[in-house]
């Protein structure tokens, strides 16, 4: 059997090297950042996720030494930008602003070019935004309760539009159908805007969309809002009740976004990112900006956001199975 003998001088050299390596890692984290940090947004400029990225970017510019550079990388239902972030060096200089599709895609696609559970670690949730259910102003449906009653009495007689098959808005509607026992026909569009235009043209009975997309038409009197899908009412539309208030106590669905980093990003850097971004999200003027977009600034720890994403993925999987959305 081979014996291993370590002399005092060798041990000192070994310990000194280990301490130096540890000190180097600590110094690197303390020095972070030494250059701009890229935030990949897997969407075109504009829209709620891009708005969130710009708001965080501007907030950090005022309060932190972290300089964010927003890099819009749309395509493949967010998969292109997400894969780019997953393959980046885990040094804190590339981040991803993920959103609701991050928790939906694993339930509707058999293959993704990344593994959510292995390729990323959570930094913090940024914002949460409910959908709003709207009907034409001339519609005889005056509430969610009336909508459910009508759709139960006349299965598949009503049509609803969304921003696309498998989108958050589509699944929000299917979750309502699943919980209420009603039946409606889904009509997908290439975005929330076209769906709202179709509703204005009386091509649909109702639409699930974002508050900001529907609000101008609600204010002009062309559309009527039946309910918001969040647990509580939203300040921008305080007179619009929640779906839960309409008798479906367990119902709650939201669109959301948050910051992820590549897996194995150093904990000290993750902690720094979380601290500075959460500080931005707690600023009164930043919270007010999100409210104007029909959203709510969130914040919170990385593990809390990680648990939230896992819960969302599990919930959407149930809805996808109920709606019989085919796996791509």
C-alpha positions as CSV (number, residue, x, y, z in Angstrom):
1,X,0.0,0.0,0.0
2,X,1.4,3.4,-1.0
3,X,1.8,5.8,2.0
4,X,1.3,9.6,1.7
5,X,3.6,11.7,3.7
6,X,3.2,15.5,3.8
7,X,6.0,17.5,5.3
8,X,5.4,20.7,7.3
9,X,6.9,22.9,4.5
10,X,4.7,21.2,1.9
11,X,1.6,21.6,4.0
12,X,2.3,25.3,4.4
13,X,2.7,25.7,0.7
14,X,-0.5,23.7,0.0
15,X,-2.5,25.8,2.6
16,X,-1.0,29.0,1.3
17,X,-2.1,28.1,-2.2
18,X,-5.6,27.2,-1.1
19,X,-5.9,30.4,0.9
20,X,-4.6,32.5,-2.1
21,X,-7.2,30.8,-4.4
22,X,-10.0,31.5,-2.0
23,X,-8.8,35.1,-1.5
24,X,-8.7,35.5,-5.3
25,X,-12.3,34.3,-5.7
26,X,-13.4,36.6,-2.9
27,X,-11.5,39.6,-4.3
28,X,-13.1,38.9,-7.7
29,X,-16.6,39.0,-6.2
30,X,-15.8,42.1,-4.2
31,X,-14.5,43.9,-7.3
32,X,-17.6,42.9,-9.4
33,X,-18.5,44.5,-11.7
34,X,-15.5,45.7,-13.6
35,X,-17.3,46.1,-16.9
36,X,-20.9,46.4,-18.1
37,X,-23.3,43.5,-17.5
38,X,-25.4,42.2,-20.5
39,X,-29.1,41.5,-19.8
40,X,-30.5,39.3,-22.5
41,X,-34.2,40.0,-23.2
42,X,-35.6,37.3,-25.5
43,X,-38.1,39.7,-27.1
44,X,-38.2,42.5,-29.6
45,X,-37.9,46.0,-28.0
46,X,-41.3,47.1,-26.6
47,X,-43.7,45.1,-24.5
48,X,-43.9,44.4,-20.8
49,X,-40.7,42.3,-20.5
50,X,-38.6,44.9,-22.3
51,X,-40.2,47.7,-20.2
52,X,-39.1,45.8,-17.1
53,X,-35.6,45.5,-18.4
54,X,-35.3,49.2,-19.1
55,X,-36.8,50.2,-15.8
56,X,-34.3,48.0,-13.9
57,X,-31.5,49.3,-16.1
58,X,-32.3,52.9,-15.4
59,X,-32.8,52.3,-11.7
60,X,-29.4,50.6,-11.3
61,X,-27.8,53.5,-13.2
62,X,-29.0,55.8,-10.4
63,X,-28.2,53.6,-7.4
64,X,-25.5,51.0,-8.3
65,X,-22.2,50.5,-10.0
66,X,-23.8,47.7,-12.0
67,X,-24.2,49.0,-15.5
68,X,-26.8,47.0,-17.5
69,X,-26.7,46.8,-21.2
70,X,-30.0,45.4,-22.6
71,X,-29.5,42.9,-25.4
72,X,-32.8,42.0,-27.2
73,X,-32.6,38.5,-28.7
74,X,-36.1,37.5,-29.9
75,X,-37.1,34.3,-31.7
76,X,-38.4,30.7,-31.3
77,X,-40.8,31.7,-28.5
78,X,-38.0,33.1,-26.3
79,X,-35.8,30.0,-26.8
80,X,-33.1,31.7,-28.8
81,X,-32.2,34.3,-26.2
82,X,-32.6,31.9,-23.4
83,X,-30.2,29.4,-24.9
84,X,-27.7,32.2,-25.5
85,X,-27.8,33.1,-21.8
86,X,-27.6,29.4,-20.8
87,X,-24.4,29.0,-22.8
88,X,-22.7,32.2,-21.4
89,X,-19.8,32.1,-19.0
90,X,-21.1,32.0,-15.4
91,X,-19.3,35.1,-14.2
92,X,-22.1,37.5,-13.6
93,X,-21.6,39.4,-16.8
94,X,-24.5,37.8,-18.7
95,X,-28.0,37.6,-17.3
96,X,-31.4,36.7,-18.7
97,X,-34.7,38.5,-18.1
98,X,-37.1,35.5,-18.3
99,X,-40.9,35.7,-18.3
100,X,-44.0,33.5,-18.3
101,X,-43.0,31.4,-21.3
102,X,-40.0,30.2,-19.4
103,X,-42.4,28.1,-17.2
104,X,-44.7,27.2,-20.1
105,X,-42.3,26.0,-22.8
106,X,-41.1,22.9,-20.9
107,X,-44.8,21.7,-20.8
108,X,-45.5,22.2,-24.5
109,X,-42.1,21.4,-26.2
110,X,-40.5,18.0,-26.0
111,X,-37.1,19.4,-26.7
112,X,-35.5,22.7,-25.7
113,X,-31.9,23.8,-26.3
114,X,-31.5,24.4,-22.6
115,X,-32.6,22.8,-19.3
116,X,-34.3,25.2,-17.0
117,X,-33.5,23.2,-13.8
118,X,-29.8,22.8,-14.7
119,X,-28.7,25.7,-16.8
120,X,-29.9,28.7,-14.6
121,X,-30.0,30.0,-11.1
122,X,-32.6,32.6,-10.0
123,X,-31.6,36.1,-9.0
124,X,-35.0,37.7,-8.3
125,X,-38.5,38.1,-9.6
126,X,-39.0,41.6,-11.1
127,X,-42.7,42.1,-11.7
128,X,-46.1,40.4,-11.9
129,X,-48.9,41.5,-14.2
130,X,-52.4,40.1,-14.4
131,X,-54.4,39.5,-17.6
132,X,-57.7,41.4,-18.0
133,X,-60.9,39.9,-19.6
134,X,-62.6,42.3,-21.9
135,X,-65.7,42.1,-24.1
136,X,-67.2,44.6,-26.6
137,X,-69.1,47.4,-25.0
138,X,-72.3,46.2,-26.6
139,X,-72.0,42.7,-25.2
140,X,-74.8,41.6,-22.9
141,X,-72.2,39.8,-20.7
142,X,-71.7,42.2,-17.7
143,X,-69.6,40.1,-15.3
144,X,-67.4,37.0,-15.1
145,X,-70.2,35.2,-13.2
146,X,-72.5,35.9,-16.2
147,X,-69.8,34.8,-18.6
148,X,-69.4,31.5,-16.8
149,X,-73.2,31.0,-16.7
150,X,-73.6,31.6,-20.4
151,X,-70.6,29.4,-21.4
152,X,-72.0,26.6,-19.3
153,X,-75.5,26.9,-20.7
154,X,-74.2,27.1,-24.3
155,X,-71.0,25.1,-24.6
156,X,-68.6,26.3,-27.3
157,X,-70.9,29.1,-28.4
158,X,-68.5,31.8,-27.2
159,X,-65.2,32.5,-28.8
160,X,-62.2,34.0,-27.0
161,X,-59.0,35.4,-28.4
162,X,-55.4,35.4,-27.1
163,X,-51.9,36.3,-28.1
164,X,-51.3,32.8,-29.5
165,X,-51.7,29.1,-28.8
166,X,-49.7,28.1,-25.7
167,X,-49.3,31.7,-24.7
168,X,-49.8,32.9,-21.1
169,X,-53.1,34.6,-22.1
170,X,-54.3,31.3,-23.7
171,X,-53.5,29.3,-20.7
172,X,-55.0,31.9,-18.3
173,X,-58.3,31.4,-20.2
174,X,-58.0,27.6,-20.2
175,X,-57.3,27.7,-16.4
176,X,-60.6,29.6,-16.0
177,X,-62.4,27.0,-18.2
178,X,-60.8,24.2,-16.2
179,X,-61.9,25.6,-12.8
180,X,-65.4,26.8,-13.8
181,X,-66.6,23.9,-15.9
182,X,-67.5,26.1,-18.9
183,X,-66.5,25.6,-22.5
184,X,-65.4,28.2,-25.1
185,X,-63.6,28.1,-28.4
186,X,-60.1,29.5,-28.6
187,X,-59.0,31.7,-31.5
188,X,-55.2,32.4,-31.4
189,X,-53.6,35.6,-32.9
190,X,-50.1,36.6,-33.4
191,X,-49.9,38.9,-30.4
192,X,-52.3,40.6,-28.0
193,X,-52.7,43.7,-30.2
194,X,-54.3,41.8,-33.1
195,X,-56.6,39.9,-30.7
196,X,-57.9,43.2,-29.3
197,X,-58.4,44.6,-32.8
198,X,-60.4,41.5,-33.7
199,X,-62.5,42.0,-30.6
200,X,-63.1,45.7,-31.6
201,X,-64.2,44.4,-35.0
202,X,-66.8,42.1,-33.3
203,X,-65.0,39.0,-34.6
204,X,-64.8,37.6,-31.0
205,X,-66.8,37.5,-27.9
206,X,-64.0,38.2,-25.4
207,X,-60.2,38.5,-25.1
208,X,-57.7,37.7,-22.4
209,X,-55.0,40.4,-22.7
210,X,-52.7,42.8,-20.8
211,X,-54.3,45.8,-19.0
212,X,-52.2,48.3,-21.0
213,X,-53.4,46.8,-24.3
214,X,-57.1,47.0,-23.3
215,X,-57.1,50.2,-21.2
216,X,-57.3,52.9,-24.0
217,X,-60.3,51.1,-25.5
218,X,-61.9,50.6,-22.1
219,X,-61.5,54.3,-21.4
220,X,-63.0,55.3,-24.8
221,X,-66.0,53.1,-24.1
222,X,-65.4,50.6,-26.8
223,X,-64.6,47.7,-24.5
224,X,-65.9,46.6,-21.1
225,X,-63.6,44.9,-18.6
226,X,-65.1,41.9,-16.7
227,X,-62.3,41.1,-14.4
228,X,-58.6,40.9,-13.7
229,X,-56.8,37.5,-13.1
230,X,-54.8,38.6,-10.1
231,X,-55.6,37.9,-6.5
232,X,-56.1,41.5,-5.7
233,X,-57.5,44.5,-7.7
234,X,-55.0,46.6,-9.7
235,X,-54.6,50.3,-8.9
236,X,-54.7,51.3,-12.6
237,X,-58.2,49.8,-12.9
238,X,-59.5,49.9,-9.3
239,X,-63.2,49.4,-10.4
240,X,-62.5,46.1,-12.2
241,X,-63.1,43.2,-9.9
242,X,-60.9,40.1,-9.7
243,X,-62.1,36.8,-11.1
244,X,-61.8,35.4,-7.5
245,X,-64.4,38.0,-6.4
246,X,-66.8,36.6,-9.0
247,X,-67.1,33.3,-7.2
248,X,-64.0,31.4,-8.4
249,X,-62.0,31.8,-5.1
250,X,-59.0,29.6,-6.2
251,X,-58.4,31.3,-9.5
252,X,-55.3,33.4,-10.0
253,X,-53.0,33.6,-13.0
254,X,-50.5,36.3,-13.9
255,X,-47.8,37.1,-16.4
256,X,-44.4,37.7,-14.7
257,X,-40.7,38.3,-15.4
258,X,-37.5,38.0,-13.5
259,X,-33.7,37.8,-13.6
260,X,-31.8,34.6,-14.0
261,X,-28.0,34.0,-14.2
262,X,-26.2,31.0,-15.7
263,X,-25.8,28.1,-13.3
264,X,-22.6,28.1,-11.2
265,X,-22.5,31.9,-11.1
266,X,-20.5,32.7,-7.8
267,X,-22.9,33.1,-4.8
268,X,-21.3,36.4,-3.8
269,X,-22.1,37.9,-7.2
270,X,-25.7,36.5,-7.1
271,X,-26.1,38.1,-3.7
272,X,-24.8,41.5,-5.0
273,X,-27.2,41.3,-8.0
274,X,-30.1,40.4,-5.8
275,X,-29.4,43.2,-3.3
276,X,-29.0,45.9,-5.9
277,X,-32.0,44.9,-8.1
278,X,-34.3,44.4,-5.2
279,X,-33.3,47.9,-3.9
280,X,-34.4,49.3,-7.3
281,X,-37.7,47.5,-7.1
282,X,-38.4,49.0,-3.7
283,X,-38.0,52.6,-4.9
284,X,-41.4,54.4,-4.8
285,X,-41.0,55.9,-8.3
286,X,-40.1,52.5,-9.8
287,X,-43.1,50.9,-8.2
288,X,-45.3,53.7,-9.6
289,X,-43.9,53.1,-13.1
290,X,-44.9,49.4,-12.9
291,X,-48.3,50.4,-11.6
292,X,-48.8,52.6,-14.7
293,X,-48.1,49.5,-16.8
294,X,-50.7,47.5,-15.0
295,X,-48.0,45.6,-13.1
296,X,-46.6,45.2,-9.6
297,X,-42.9,45.3,-8.7
298,X,-42.0,42.2,-6.7
299,X,-38.4,41.6,-5.7
300,X,-37.6,38.8,-3.2
301,X,-34.8,36.3,-2.8
302,X,-33.3,34.0,-5.5
303,X,-34.7,30.8,-3.7
304,X,-38.1,32.4,-3.5
305,X,-38.1,33.1,-7.3
306,X,-36.8,29.5,-7.9
307,X,-39.7,28.1,-6.0
308,X,-42.2,30.3,-7.8
309,X,-41.0,29.2,-11.2
310,X,-41.2,25.5,-10.2
311,X,-44.8,26.1,-9.0
312,X,-45.7,27.9,-12.2
313,X,-44.3,25.1,-14.3
314,X,-46.3,22.5,-12.4
315,X,-49.5,24.5,-12.6
316,X,-49.2,25.2,-16.3
317,X,-48.5,21.5,-17.0
318,X,-51.9,20.7,-15.5
319,X,-53.6,23.3,-17.6
320,X,-51.8,22.1,-20.8
321,X,-52.9,18.6,-20.1
322,X,-56.5,19.7,-19.5
323,X,-56.5,21.8,-22.7
324,X,-55.0,18.9,-24.7
325,X,-52.4,21.2,-26.2
326,X,-50.1,18.9,-28.3
327,X,-46.5,18.6,-27.4
328,X,-44.3,20.1,-30.2
